């Protein structure tokens, strides 16, 4: 009987170790697989292109600040697989986020990645909210690091008097982003106003006024 129990326990341990964990993209099966963004083939990721060079693994787009002249006062410059094909299947990507004084990266989620940030300059209030509605927030400055767990609503806002900037890294080649307000109030086709009115406990006219602010200019 003891041997049977030991065997069952050993099998359980092996199965637990063999089970995939939900943490970013799956492991790659070859050295490199530069994304063929022009391929008509659709799959969970991007197919590999045949002819590659060192330039496929290089991205200069984060050198300079982005243009923050927009309603949010911030801009994300992404180096994910759609802009940086060399990260295809590598399970990583990076971005630069710039903020005008008072600028905000509005509450949003990344359904496929944990995000970790490094502050290049400025003073930011950052935070995330758990599924139990617990807020974890912190003031961060140049040289600081903060992490946002996968899938949780999070935000950053410039609390300084000058510009701010961070580098954000993700454990996914394409983390996905859903900005909460934009998702709800500018979806196409639109979410019914009575649904949003009930959810936010406001009236339909207020919903329509908010939708108008998110309409394409």
C-alpha positions as CSV (number, residue, x, y, z in Angstrom):
1,X,0.0,0.0,0.0
2,X,2.8,2.4,0.9
3,X,4.4,1.7,-2.5
4,X,1.1,2.5,-4.3
5,X,0.8,5.8,-2.4
6,X,4.5,6.7,-3.2
7,X,3.8,5.9,-6.9
8,X,0.7,8.1,-7.0
9,X,2.5,10.9,-5.3
10,X,5.4,10.7,-7.7
11,X,3.1,10.7,-10.7
12,X,1.3,13.8,-9.3
13,X,4.6,15.6,-8.9
14,X,5.7,14.7,-12.5
15,X,2.4,15.9,-13.9
16,X,2.5,19.1,-11.9
17,X,6.0,19.9,-13.2
18,X,5.1,19.0,-16.8
19,X,1.9,21.2,-16.8
20,X,2.4,24.5,-18.6
21,X,2.2,27.6,-16.5
22,X,0.2,30.7,-17.5
23,X,3.0,33.2,-17.7
24,X,3.6,35.0,-21.0
25,X,4.1,33.5,-24.4
26,X,4.8,29.7,-25.0
27,X,8.4,28.6,-25.4
28,X,10.0,28.8,-28.9
29,X,10.9,25.7,-30.8
30,X,13.9,27.2,-32.9
31,X,16.7,29.7,-32.5
32,X,14.9,32.5,-34.3
33,X,11.7,33.1,-36.1
34,X,11.5,36.6,-37.5
35,X,7.9,37.5,-38.1
36,X,6.7,37.6,-41.7
37,X,4.2,40.4,-41.3
38,X,3.2,40.3,-45.0
39,X,2.2,36.6,-44.8
40,X,-1.5,35.9,-45.5
41,X,-1.3,32.9,-43.1
42,X,-3.2,33.5,-39.8
43,X,-2.2,31.7,-36.7
44,X,-1.5,32.3,-33.0
45,X,1.5,34.5,-33.6
46,X,3.3,35.1,-36.9
47,X,4.9,32.7,-39.4
48,X,8.7,32.9,-39.9
49,X,10.1,34.6,-42.9
50,X,12.7,33.0,-45.0
51,X,15.4,35.6,-45.4
52,X,16.6,37.4,-42.3
53,X,19.4,39.8,-41.3
54,X,20.7,41.6,-38.3
55,X,18.4,44.5,-39.0
56,X,15.4,42.3,-38.1
57,X,16.8,42.2,-34.5
58,X,17.3,46.0,-34.3
59,X,14.8,48.7,-33.4
60,X,15.9,52.4,-33.2
61,X,12.4,53.8,-32.4
62,X,12.8,54.4,-28.7
63,X,15.7,56.9,-28.9
64,X,13.6,60.1,-28.9
65,X,10.6,61.3,-26.9
66,X,7.2,60.8,-28.6
67,X,4.6,63.5,-29.2
68,X,2.4,64.0,-26.1
69,X,0.2,66.6,-27.7
70,X,-3.1,64.7,-27.3
71,X,-6.0,64.6,-24.7
72,X,-4.2,62.1,-22.5
73,X,-0.9,64.0,-22.5
74,X,1.1,60.8,-23.1
75,X,2.2,58.6,-25.9
76,X,3.4,54.9,-26.1
77,X,6.1,54.0,-28.6
78,X,5.9,50.2,-28.8
79,X,8.6,47.8,-29.9
80,X,6.5,44.7,-30.1
81,X,6.3,42.1,-32.9
82,X,4.2,44.4,-35.1
83,X,7.0,47.0,-35.2
84,X,10.0,44.8,-34.2
85,X,9.6,41.4,-36.1
86,X,12.8,39.9,-34.5
87,X,11.0,39.4,-31.2
88,X,8.6,36.9,-32.8
89,X,8.4,33.8,-30.6
90,X,10.9,35.2,-28.0
91,X,8.2,36.1,-25.5
92,X,9.5,39.7,-24.9
93,X,8.8,43.2,-26.0
94,X,9.5,46.7,-24.8
95,X,8.0,50.2,-25.1
96,X,8.8,53.8,-24.3
97,X,6.1,56.0,-22.7
98,X,6.4,59.8,-22.6
99,X,4.2,62.1,-20.5
100,X,3.6,65.8,-20.6
101,X,3.2,67.6,-17.3
102,X,0.0,66.1,-15.8
103,X,-0.1,63.6,-18.6
104,X,-1.6,60.2,-18.0
105,X,-1.4,56.7,-19.4
106,X,-5.1,56.0,-18.6
107,X,-6.3,52.9,-16.7
108,X,-5.8,49.8,-18.9
109,X,-4.9,46.2,-18.9
110,X,-2.5,43.9,-20.7
111,X,-4.3,40.5,-21.0
112,X,-1.2,38.6,-22.2
113,X,1.7,40.0,-20.2
114,X,3.1,41.3,-16.9
115,X,4.7,44.7,-17.3
116,X,7.7,46.1,-15.5
117,X,8.8,49.7,-15.8
118,X,12.0,51.7,-15.4
119,X,11.7,55.5,-14.9
120,X,14.0,57.4,-17.2
121,X,13.0,60.9,-15.9
122,X,10.3,62.7,-14.0
123,X,8.0,61.9,-11.2
124,X,5.0,59.5,-11.7
125,X,2.2,58.1,-9.7
126,X,1.7,54.5,-10.7
127,X,-0.6,51.8,-9.5
128,X,-2.7,48.7,-10.1
129,X,-6.0,47.3,-8.8
130,X,-6.5,43.7,-7.9
131,X,-9.6,41.7,-8.6
132,X,-10.6,42.3,-4.9
133,X,-10.6,46.1,-5.7
134,X,-7.4,46.7,-3.7
135,X,-5.3,49.6,-5.0
136,X,-1.5,49.5,-4.8
137,X,0.0,52.8,-5.7
138,X,3.4,54.5,-5.4
139,X,5.2,57.7,-6.4
140,X,8.3,56.7,-8.5
141,X,11.1,58.8,-9.8
142,X,14.2,58.5,-12.0
143,X,15.9,55.1,-11.6
144,X,12.9,53.4,-9.9
145,X,11.3,50.2,-11.0
146,X,7.7,49.1,-10.6
147,X,5.8,46.0,-11.8
148,X,2.2,45.6,-12.9
149,X,0.8,42.0,-12.7
150,X,-0.6,40.4,-15.8
151,X,-4.2,41.3,-16.6
152,X,-4.8,43.8,-13.8
153,X,-6.0,47.3,-14.4
154,X,-3.2,49.8,-13.9
155,X,-2.2,53.4,-14.7
156,X,0.6,56.0,-14.6
157,X,0.3,59.8,-14.2
158,X,2.9,62.5,-14.3
159,X,2.9,64.2,-11.0
160,X,5.9,66.4,-11.7
161,X,6.3,69.9,-13.3
162,X,8.2,68.7,-16.3
163,X,8.1,65.9,-18.8
164,X,8.5,62.3,-17.7
165,X,9.4,59.1,-19.5
166,X,9.7,55.4,-18.7
167,X,10.8,52.2,-20.4
168,X,8.3,49.3,-20.1
169,X,9.1,45.7,-20.7
170,X,6.7,42.8,-21.2
171,X,6.9,39.0,-21.1
172,X,5.0,38.8,-24.4
173,X,5.8,39.7,-28.0
174,X,2.4,41.3,-28.3
175,X,1.0,42.1,-24.8
176,X,-2.4,43.5,-26.0
177,X,-3.8,46.7,-24.4
178,X,-7.3,47.5,-23.4
179,X,-7.8,51.1,-22.2
180,X,-10.9,50.9,-20.0
181,X,-12.6,54.1,-21.0
182,X,-11.7,53.8,-24.7
183,X,-12.8,50.2,-24.8
184,X,-16.2,50.9,-23.3
185,X,-17.1,54.2,-24.9
186,X,-15.6,53.9,-28.4
187,X,-16.3,50.2,-29.2
188,X,-17.6,49.6,-32.7
189,X,-20.4,48.7,-33.0
190,X,-21.0,50.8,-29.8
191,X,-22.0,49.3,-26.5
192,X,-25.7,50.2,-25.8
193,X,-25.9,53.4,-23.8
194,X,-28.4,51.9,-21.4
195,X,-25.9,49.1,-20.5
196,X,-23.2,51.7,-19.7
197,X,-25.6,53.9,-17.9
198,X,-26.6,51.1,-15.6
199,X,-23.0,50.0,-15.1
200,X,-21.8,53.5,-14.2
201,X,-25.0,54.6,-12.5
202,X,-25.5,57.6,-14.7
203,X,-28.2,58.4,-17.2
204,X,-28.2,57.8,-21.0
205,X,-27.5,61.5,-21.8
206,X,-24.3,61.4,-19.8
207,X,-23.2,58.3,-21.6
208,X,-23.8,59.9,-24.9
209,X,-21.8,63.0,-23.9
210,X,-18.9,60.8,-22.8
211,X,-19.1,58.7,-26.1
212,X,-18.9,62.0,-28.0
213,X,-15.6,62.8,-26.4
214,X,-14.1,59.5,-27.6
215,X,-15.5,59.8,-31.1
216,X,-12.8,59.9,-33.9
217,X,-11.8,63.5,-34.7
